[in-house]
Amino acid sequence: MNSQNEMASYFGAGQEQLSTEQSFTTEDVLWAVGIWSVILTLSPVIVFYMLMVA
């Protein structure tokens, strides 16, 4: 086997799973909702703090 085939075997090993699975999982959705809830909850607090300090 030449070096090009060896490189292809290393880099092509995980591409089959990535190409077949394109949808978001429940864990991805919950993570995104959690991050946005923290951002939207803390943004008024941060704005109020900046107004009081500035």
C-alpha positions as CSV (number, residue, x, y, z in Angstrom):
1,M,0.0,0.0,0.0
2,N,1.4,3.4,-0.9
3,S,1.3,6.5,1.3
4,Q,-1.7,8.0,-0.5
5,N,-3.8,5.0,0.3
6,E,-2.7,5.1,3.9
7,M,-3.6,8.7,4.2
8,A,-7.0,8.1,2.7
9,S,-7.6,5.3,5.1
10,Y,-6.8,7.5,8.1
11,F,-8.7,10.6,7.0
12,G,-11.7,8.7,5.4
13,A,-12.4,6.6,8.4
14,G,-14.9,9.0,10.0
15,Q,-16.5,10.6,7.0
16,E,-19.1,7.9,6.4
17,Q,-20.8,8.6,9.7
18,L,-20.7,12.3,9.1
19,S,-22.2,12.2,5.7
20,T,-25.1,9.9,6.8
21,E,-26.1,11.8,9.9
22,Q,-27.0,15.3,9.2
23,S,-29.9,16.0,11.6
24,F,-29.8,17.5,15.1
25,T,-30.1,15.2,18.0
26,T,-32.2,15.9,21.1
27,E,-28.9,16.6,23.0
28,D,-28.0,19.3,20.5
29,V,-31.3,21.0,20.8
30,L,-31.3,20.9,24.6
31,W,-27.7,22.3,24.6
32,A,-28.7,25.2,22.3
33,V,-31.8,26.0,24.3
34,G,-29.8,26.0,27.5
35,I,-27.1,28.3,26.1
36,W,-29.7,30.7,24.7
37,S,-31.7,30.7,28.0
38,V,-28.6,31.7,29.9
39,I,-27.7,34.4,27.4
40,L,-31.2,35.9,27.4
41,T,-31.5,35.7,31.1
42,L,-28.2,37.4,31.9
43,S,-28.3,40.0,29.2
44,P,-30.7,42.5,31.1
45,V,-28.5,42.0,34.2
46,I,-25.3,42.8,32.2
47,V,-27.0,45.9,30.6
48,F,-28.2,47.2,34.0
49,Y,-24.8,46.7,35.5
50,M,-23.1,48.5,32.6
51,L,-25.5,51.4,33.0
52,M,-24.9,51.7,36.7
53,V,-21.1,51.5,36.4
54,A,-20.7,53.8,33.3
